[in-house]
Amino acid sequence: MPTSTDLPKPTSFHQIFTYRSQDLPDHTWFYYPEPANAAHYRSLTFKDTDLLLDHLAAQYAELLPKADNNTVSKTAPECIPHPPLVVATLGSNNVQLLLTGVATQRLQHAYLHISPLNSDAGIMSLLKTVDAKVLIADDVFYERAASLAAQVEGVHIVRMIEFDPVDELKKDLKTFAYDKTRDEGDDCSLIFHTSGTSSSAPKPIWHANKTFLQGPQVFLSKITLTTGLMYHGMGGAVALMAAHMAGAMALPLAKDCNHRTLPEILKSLKALPDTERLVLHPILAEAIMDTYGKNNSPELDYLRNLASIEVGGGKLSTEVAHGLRALGINVVSSRADREKTMIGSTEVGIFPLRNEPTEEHWDSFVSTNDYHCKWEHIEGDQYELLINDPPVCALNIGVPKGGVYHTNDVFEEYPSKSGKYIYVGRRDQMLIHSMGLNTNPVPWENALRPLEEIEECQLVGHGRRGPLLLVELNWNKAENEAKARANIWRAVEEYNDTVMAWSKVQHPEAMVILPRGSHLERSDKETVKRGVNIKKFQQEIDQGYANWDRAAPLAKA
């Protein structure tokens, strides 16, 4: 049997486990809840994982079609030297998804973990866009997956091989022969997808193996507990990075792996006292503040002992972030190590930014590399972040060496000319009004959401005379609609004083209260689905602008 010194450094994800099974065979790198009731942890070493990958690869080799001219993707980016057969998965078990994906890579295929939160139309769009020929589904989603596969020509439906990893290791495992020394760095074996928050069509993001293996090292050697799921970068990418760096990753002790609660997260931290960092979504950080922060509960000690709580997948309010930091909890926006913090993008690896909190903005960033980090002026103090000659980039982005990648992310320099920037939203979310001037809806919405009368709100106005505010009332807090409208309008007038003239909500008729029972749709990242809501409430939007035009004709405005 070869030793680690006989093997080259890994050039793909599955090779990480080949290499580490010889280099650090007994190192525990993965913790997951035991399957019966998630009462305690089970764990996998590098050697265990490598054996299970062989075991799965041997079985899937008999179940999946062979990669040939008829099955490899016809839509793979041209820069991929060997277009892969694309294997999509639809599953509910995080551990099984992880092992299944990496096992298909051992077969020289590319895998795409699809979020089951996508609509059926969104899933079929993804299958067609990547020209997937296989859809592997577990028992929970098999019926749905079979129905979808039947509607997409050429897609084979395969039932996922399911087992508890620790229990399976007690059995006689199958072996699988493959070339352990093959250079797979330029091959594509992983496809992420966007959330599709503004439409039903999430978009694939193709990655070469070396995109992650040669990118910045993000996680250290101790345990990272993440609430992210395997089809999301906060889960799948964290697992691969932890393995690559010979670190460790843990999933929460949650009975439902898709819905984690605060008590379950705290239970996990108690069970794994060596945990160094916690990765979670903003909504859970806000719940920490609401549940434990107001009373300074003793449970906070488990959070104070962490090197960091890293928030990703959405924007955390400055009020909550400062509140947690005041309680001695080091909440940051995606830490990279003890000295540097960065925010990430599935398209371009890690942004060349470092988190430097200020009194006004906990998520204030500064550039870490003036060669890679460039700022394109939009208006006022707002800039789009550009990355010059990105060190790693998604294969379908197509940025040549020495070229510039437009992130589409808008930052505001605050204070002006300080070199400190705060993220304010996506450039494609900008509302370009009929007079050609821009309004960023995100700061507006963030300013109004804390009002107790507001359940959700969305600013619209692309191609229109100016912004119009859609409001979903929190009917449990609103005594009556007229009083709630008056309170919200006072807050609107206050915020109007902070924005440019064309970005003001200019008239009470430009604020539309949605009927009781109507809901603004939100994504799994807890952001409003802009495109979906505009279509859903097109009649209310049109009526709002008509009322505004009657009350204040544009010629007089």
Secondary structure, DSSP 8 states (H G I E B T S, - for coil): ---GGGS---SSHHHHHHHHHHHSTT-EEEEEE-TTT--SEEEEEHHHHHHHHHHHHHHHHHHS---STTTS-SSS-TT-SS---EEEEE-S-HHHHHHHHHHHHHTT-EEEE--TTS-HHHHHHHHHHTT--EEEE-TTTHHHHHHHHTTSTT-EEEE-----HHHHTTS--------TT---TTSEEEEEE---TTSS---EEEEEHHHHHTS-----SSEEEE---TTSIIIIIHHHHHHHTT-EEE----SSTT---HHHHHHHHHH-TTEEEEEE-HHHHHHHIIIIITTT-TTHHHHHTSSEEEE-SS---HHHHHHHHHTT--EESSB-SSS-B--EETTTEE-SEEE---SS-TTEEEES-TTTEEEEEEETTEEEEEEES-SS--TTT---TT-EEEEEEEEEESSTTSS-EEEEEEGGG-EE-TTS-EE-HHHHHHHHTTSTTEEEEEEE-TTSSS-EEEEEE-TTT-S-HHHHHHHHHHHHHHHHTTS-GGGS--SGGGEEE--TT----B-TTS-B-HHHHHHHTHHHHHHHHHHHHHHS-GGG-
